[in-house]
Amino acid sequence: DDGTLLTSTPDDPNAVTLITPTAQTKLPLPEKILSAAILPNGQKLYALTKTTLYQLNPLQELYKSETPLIGFSPSATGNEILVHNGRQVILITPNQTTQIHESPEPILELLLPPNGQTAFVLTEFSRLTRITSGVPTELYPPFPAAVHQTTLGAVPGSLLRLSGGPFPEEVTVTVQGRDFPKIAST
């Protein structure tokens, strides 16, 4: 929010650069960084390597894995963080680390919304699973793998276009709790 940015360091794959309005700081790690994240308030920085999730300010190992890690998603406060190794989803909190889900197919994406209470997992075969209190619920198999929504200013009478798919014939579209009728599909 204050112009702080966390970015890769082109000349060093084992580091990220923290850019603030007043300075640039290179933050090195012992191995190649796969991805990094900064919380919206700029207070916590994270980096994921093949085996470890780090907090960068100060440098601290949050989770070490025996299997290669692929992705992570922190909550808005950073008190909850999800990591995955392609099949298993692990929840990291200040008090414990718990495997909360094992996917039957490869995981593409994880999302931990700002509240940190519900997780979403999108798999390679287009399944979307919601995990609440450690209980997985498959929302829609198969879920469209690539959806583009144009909802800016959506009100009754406006057009909402969804692309991606496959969409089932019985798909329901709602915007702010209101059902939109399906006019056409191709």
Order of alpha helices (4+ residues) and beta strands (2+ residues): beta-beta-beta-beta-beta-beta-beta-beta-beta-beta-beta-beta-beta-beta-beta-beta-beta-beta-beta
